[in-house]
Amino acid sequence: MKSSTRLNRRDLFRAGALAGAAGMSGAAAGAPAARVENPSVYTELGVRPFINATATLTINGGSRMLDEVIEAIEAAGRFHVNLDELMEKAGQRLSQLLQCEAAMVTSGAAAAITHATSACVAGMDPEAMLQLPDVTGLKSEVIMPKWSRNQYDHAFRTVGITIVDVETKDQLWNAVSHRTAMMAMLGDRWKKETVGLDELAEVSRKTGIPITVDAAADTLVIPDPYLKRGASLVAYSGGKIIRGPQTAGMLIGRKDLIEAAWANSAPHHAFGRAMKVSKEEVVGMVKAVEVWVARRNIEAEYAEWKRWYAHIDQQITRVPGVTTTVNPPRRGGPFPTLTVSWDTQKVGLTAGEVGKQLLAGEPRIMTHASGDGSSLLIRPVALKPEEHKIIAARLEEIFRKAQGPLRRPEIQPPAANIAGRWNVEIEFTRGRTSHLLFLETKGNDVTGTHIGRLARGDAKGAINGSDVKITTQLPLEGSNLPYAFAGRLSGDTITGEVHMGEYRSAKFTARRHASGGGRRDPSKV
């Protein structure tokens, strides 16, 4: 097993104990009593739980909540309190624990970002608060380093603001105007950036423009390093490494901005009304932070996970061609991870095939394994003690049964030359849209340009006989929208399905442009 410096069940469901909050390998002093696990709440609905080797991805259920958090949530549900009173006291407790000026619990880190934006745009003026997302007459821009743009930008933009990208210090200063409500960025603890918090803090000190840092996946450090360096507000997820409620988060920082953020959030009738945080989530989030401060030892957890990796490595590398690499913590995944790789001349499987086998077995194992590559990533945060042994055994079994070279599908000559312009109609379950594909071919290889309604991107793929596969990404705001077209050619028409990742699938029909010309994207001629 290499260490890398490079840069997301029958036996298990027998009665057993959940791991204690302090330890990955045993209960800590003061931890609650063991619980009996029973997945029937899911199986009665026809849903099969899985071993989660993807860490804290929301789509896979987020973190493994601490026992103390589960008990706090259950207890909180038995009584009623006033939410303003509860949030005031919870905020005081969090600010004491985290050594910050003020804090509030939110319905996740994305909601914390939205409330921070509302606070900076509308303040506590009721008319401005109710006006959102119409920002007419209000400060309406958020400056963000381009490296920080990502799919979670929507949490800022939903308030009605426009994000202004900057890549250099000069661009940062030139972007400042009377329209600037806030500056924002991802946490940069894990990697130094050209325009990072230090550069934003310099602008903030001279202009008074507040800074919000999205540190959703970060570990807690006390006192907070972002606030120390000049951030005004910092957003954290409760449902990741902190192991609080999956739907909870925190916003910490300046008292005036926290008060404004709370006023703009539920249960108050302002823009954030839909982002309700329950009394149970508030109590659970506070409890998670209390446990973090009292007895969580993240370095000890790192060491335990590395011991799990050593076990996996020892077992699966007995299969010829299989290797592993331990990767260091990084932004978005502040914990060591394990890359499992294999030589397809010795193990005849793609990553996607391995992933399907892991998920189809008993117990099911959810991983990041997908696509035509020959590696997969194991992320440990949601794993229970001993589950790494099940992962190791299953991987060894799968690899041993597939020894020998990977069998590539037979390539047939193209049924026709599909170079040219194609008018693409996409039929969603609800709605439809028109796109364009400008394709060029060289043998079986296909390249070109995909033009959507708002964005364009490069296309690449292949034609095998009459089967056409083309993948594209359309950059839009902070996202890269994925499109994977898989269709069959018949005359001058290609029909099939387009898969769009989390945006599901749709039917498509592509028709060759009537003129027969337009081989190239006209914007590139």
Sequence and secondary structure as in RCSB ss.txt:
>XXXX:A:sequence
MKSSTRLNRRDLFRAGALAGAAGMSGAAAGAPAARVENPSVYTELGVRPFINATATLTINGGSRMLDEVIEAIEA
AGRFHVNLDELMEKAGQRLSQLLQCEAAMVTSGAAAAITHATSACVAGMDPEAMLQLPDVTGLKSEVIMPKWSRN
QYDHAFRTVGITIVDVETKDQLWNAVSHRTAMMAMLGDRWKKETVGLDELAEVSRKTGIPITVDAAADTLVIPDP
YLKRGASLVAYSGGKIIRGPQTAGMLIGRKDLIEAAWANSAPHHAFGRAMKVSKEEVVGMVKAVEVWVARRNIEA
EYAEWKRWYAHIDQQITRVPGVTTTVNPPRRGGPFPTLTVSWDTQKVGLTAGEVGKQLLAGEPRIMTHASGDGSS
LLIRPVALKPEEHKIIAARLEEIFRKAQGPLRRPEIQPPAANIAGRWNVEIEFTRGRTSHLLFLETKGNDVTGTH
IGRLARGDAKGAINGSDVKITTQLPLEGSNLPYAFAGRLSGDTITGEVHMGEYRSAKFTARRHASGGGRRDPSKV
>XXXX:A:secstr
 EE      TTTTSS     SS SSS  TT        THHHHTTT   EEE BTT GGGT S   HHHHHHHHH
HTTS   HHHHHHHHHHHHHHHHT SEEEEESSHHHHHHHHHHHHHHTT HHHHHHTT  TTS  EEEEEGGG  
GGGHHHHTTT EEEEE SHHHHHHH  TTEEEEEEE  SSS  SS HHHHHHHHHHH   EEEE TT    SS H
HHHTT SEEEEESSSTT   TT EEEEE HHHHHHHHHTBTTSSSTBTTS   HHHHHHHHHHHHHHHHT  HHH
HHHHHHHHHHHHHHHHTTSTTEEEEEE  BTTB S EEEEEE TTTB   HHHHHHHHHHSSSEEE S  TT SE
EEEB TT  TTHHHHHHHHHHHHHHHTBS          SS   EEEEEEEE SS EEEEEEEEEEETTEEEEEE
E SS EEEEEEEEETTEEEEEEEEEETTEEEEEEEEEEEETTEEEEEEE GGG EEEEEEEE TTS   S GGG 
